[in-house]
Structures are given as C-alpha cells and as structure tokens.
Amino acid sequence: MTSEIAPVKPPMAEPSGLPFVAPCRRLTPGAPLRWVAKGWADLRRAPRQSLGYGVAIAALSWIVTGIGLKLGSYWAALVLLSGFVFIAPVLALGLYSVSRQLDRGLNPSLGRCWQEQRKTIGTTMVFALALLVLFLVWARAGSMVHVFFPMQGNPEFGQLLVFLGIGSAVGSIFALLTFLFSAFSLPMICDRDADAVTAIVTSVNAVLRNKAPMLVWILLIVALTALGFATALIGLAVTIPLLGHATWHGYRETIDASAWPAHEMD
C-alpha cells in the first residue's frame, strides 16, 4: 500500500516565487517499513561505501566513549554518546548522497559524495549550527537536572528512578525537536538548492502532518540505534548506514521539492 501522491499545498510563497515550505505527501503508517527495506537494498548495492561510513561512525563512537571514560565517569560517556542524537543527521550526509547516486543509476563514489557536500557546505553549516545550539541548551538542561536532583554517594532506588525519569523526559523533548528539524531537511539540502530555514520548516511541516507514520519511524530509529549500542557500538557500522539510506527514501517519498533546482552531479 503506497502513500497518497497529492501533495499538501504550501501556505505561502517567497518573493522569489519559491514556496516558503515544500509540499508533503500524506503517508500510511507502514511507510517507514518500506523506507527501511529500500535502505537495506541500497546498503547491499553499495556495501563498500555504506559500511565505510558505518565503520567510521562506529570508530568515532568508541573514541567518544573513551573520552568519557577518561574523564572518570560512565555518566560522562553516556552523555557524550547521547550527543550523537544531535549530530547523527549531519554525519549521514554522505549516505544520502550514495542513495541519490543509486537513484540516478550511477555507480556510487565517495569522491562524488565529497564533491556534493562541498557544494552544500554553507547551508549544511547553518543547519549544524542550529543543532549545536540545541545540543548546548540540552546540555544546560541536563546540568539543571543534576542541580535539582543531585546524585551523591549511593542513592536509593526510588531517588534513582526519579532522576532517570526526569532526565529521560528532558532529553526526549530535545530529541523530538532534533527529529522535527532533521527528519527530511538534510536530504532536501543534499538534493536541492534550498536554504536551511526552508528545509527545516519543510521537515517540521511534514512530520506534523504525518504523525502516525512518524511515530513508527521514531520507534524504528530507536530500535535500530539501541541494537547498535547493545552490540558494544559495533552494530552501528550497519544500523547507521541503514537508517541513513532509509531516511533518503523517506524524504523522496514524502517531500515534493521539485520547485527547487536539483544539485548537478559531476
């Protein structure tokens, strides 16, 4: 069963003639499962490029964990790893490019990925700055949880549950904001000559108009990421590329960005 192809009309247009937000299609709840299946197909078609990115990200995860442990705290390592929620969309840019090349019938090339990222470096950096600000606010909110609910010595089980519950609730709010901003924005920036604000607003609009399938998508992201963490981060070498390719297909199926010029491939 496929999604409806009639796009939602954008609410307004810019003076340039381009819409303020790209139209989105209505999705069925099972759409994210289809994205994962297509993502797996891309991974199998370009295993060297996909797994190369995955191994690099897994190695980076180990380095971050090592830094946290070097600081003398498992909590520090956990906080640093949690920060990946905010930077993972940017790290997956090369994976979007690989799927884009496959869609165009090209043999994926990491060199072409790099060339495409250079073309969008300005817009990507604006987006990365927005995520950085969100991450810093999240870090400050996390420190405030420690202030109001200090964990010293050997806390009682009930105190620990309250601390973890409140900390998780605060973190979930910022993780949801990150998801709203990045669900479809970076693939759009990779694919089209669109600015960061337009891409972010497009992503937020599409997520809010497709709440049920987006909930399924969030659960799949959490499950696959948890699988990567449960395998001592080794599984991230596969799950991150899978999610990156799936995100590209989610963008292609959801967003009608035809009004913006496509980035040319060399």
N, C-alpha and C positions, 0 to 999 in steps of 0.2 A: 504494500500500500504506500503510495507516494504522497508527498505534501502537495497542497494546493499551489497552483502556479500563479494565481492572481496576486500581484504584489499590493501591499498596503500603500496607499498614496502618501507621499511626504507632506508634512503640514505646511511647509513654506519653502521659498526658494531664495537663494542669494542673488545680489545684483548681477553677478557674473552669469546668471542663467542656470547654474547648477543647483540642484536641490540642497537644502540645508542638511537633510538626512537621506541616506539611500533607502528606498523601499525594501520591505522584508516580506517574505512569504509566510503563510500560515503552515505550521508543521504538525505532523501527527506525533503522538508520544513516543512511538517507536523509531522515529527518525535517527536519534543518536546511535542506535544499534547498527543502522545502515552505515553511518559515518565510520564507526569502528571497523566494520567489515571492509569498507573501501580503504581505510587506513592500513589495515593488515595487508591488503593486496598491494598497496604502494610499497610497504616495507619489504615484501617479498620480491617486487620488481626492481627495487634499488637497495638491496641489503647492505652493500658496502658503504654507500653514502649515509643511509639511515642509521646503521649500527655504529658508524664512525662518530656521528653526533651523539648517539646514546652513550657510547663508552666515554666520550669527553665529558658529558654531563655527570655520569656516574663517578668519574675520577674527581671532578670538581666537588661533588657531594662528599667524597671521602676527605678531601682537603679541608672543606669547611668543618666537617665533623672533627678532624684532627685539631683544627684551631680552637674549637670549642672545648675539647678535652684538655688542650694545652693550657687553657685559661683555668683549668682545675674544676670544671663543673659539667656534669651531664646536662644540667638545665641550660647552660650556655650553648652546648652543642645542639640541643633541641631547638632553642630559639633561633640560632643561625640557620638550621635546616628549614625551620618554618618560614624563614625569609625567602626561600625558594619559591613559595607561592606567589610572591610579588615579581620575581624576575624570570620565572619559567617561560611566560609568554614571549619575552624578548629573546631568550635562548633558543626558542623554537623557530625563529625566522628562517634559518636555513632549511628546515624541514618543510616549511610552507613552499619554499622555492623548489625543492625537489618534487613535491606533488604537482606544482604548477608546470614544471617542465614535463612531467609524465603526462599531464592533461593535454599538453600540446604535441605529444608524440615524439618528444626529444629524449635522447639518452642523457639522464641526469649527470650533471657535472658540478663538483664542488667549486670549481673556478667560476662557473656561471652563477652559482649561489652567491659567491663573494661579490661579483660584479653587480648583481641586483641589489644586494644590501648596501653597496656604496651609493647607488642611485637614490636610495631612500634614507640615507644616514641622518639627514637633518630632521625629517619627520619622526623617524624612529627615536632619536634622542629626545625630542619633545615628549613623546609618549613615555620613554624610560624615566624622564624627569618627573612626570606625573606619578608614576609608580613609586619612584623613590620618595617623593613627598608622602605618599600614602603609607609606605613602609615606615618612615620616620615617625609619623603620627601613631601608627600601630605600636611601634617600639615604646613610645612615650606612654601610651595607654597601658601597655603591659607592665611598665615600671610602676604605674599608679596602682595596679592591682597588687603588686608586692607591698606598696606603701600601706594600703588599707587592709591587706590580708597577709601580714608578714609570716613567713615560714621559717622558724628558728628551731634549732635542736631537732627533736623527734616529735613532730606534730601528731595529734590524734587523728584517727582515720576520718572522723567527721569533718575536722578542720581541713584536711587534705582534699576531701571531696568538694567542699565549698570552694576552696581555692581553685581546683582544677575546673570546676563547673563554671565559675565566673570568668576565669582566664579563657576557657574554650569559647564561651559566649562572646566575649570581646573580640577574640581572634576571628570568630566566624563572621562577625559583622564586617571586618576589614577584608576578609577573604571573599565575601559576597560582593563587596564593592569592586574588588580586583576583577572578579569574574564578570561583573556587569561591564566594566570598562574594556576588558580584553577578549571577551568571548569571540568576537568577529572583527575587531578593529585592526589588529596587526596583519591578518591575512589580507584585509582590504588594502592596507598601506603597501603590502608586498605586491599586490595585483594591480592597483590603480593609482593614478596620480591624484590622491586625495590627502587633505591635511589631517593632522592628528585629531583636531576637535571634531571634524565631520565624522571620522572613523569611530571615535569614542561614542558620540551621540547615536550613530547608526547602531553600534553594538548594544547600547543600553535600550534603545527602542525595540530592537529585535528580541532581546531577552524578555522584556516586559510584555511583549505581545505573544510570546510563546512559553508561558510559564510551565506548563506540564512537561513538554519535551526538554526544557532547560533543566528541570528538576532531575529528570532521568540522566541528562548529560552530566550534571554535577555529581550524581551518585556514581556514574561510571568513572569519572575523573578521580574521585576519592578512592574508589575500589582499586583502580589500576595503580595509583600512586602509593596506596597502602601496600599493595603487593610488592612494589619496588622497594619500599622501606623494610618490609618483612623479610626480604632476602638479603639483608645487610647491604642494601643500596645497589647490589649487583643487578637486580631486576630492572632498575631504572634504565639500563642500557637498552632495554627492549620496550618498556612501557612508555617512556618519554617520546621516542620516535613514533610509536603507535598513536599516542594522543596528538602529537603534532600533525601527522598526516590526517588523522580523523578531523581535527579542527579545520584544516583546509577544506575538506569536503563538506563540513558543516557550513562554512562560510559560503561556498559555491551554491549549496542547496538553499540557503536561507536568504542571502542578500542579493538584490538586483543592483549591481554597481555599474551597469552599462553606460550610465550618463557620464562617468569619469573616464578619461583616456587610459588605456591599458599601458603598463610599462613594457617597452620593447625588449626582446631578448636578443643578445648578440649571437 
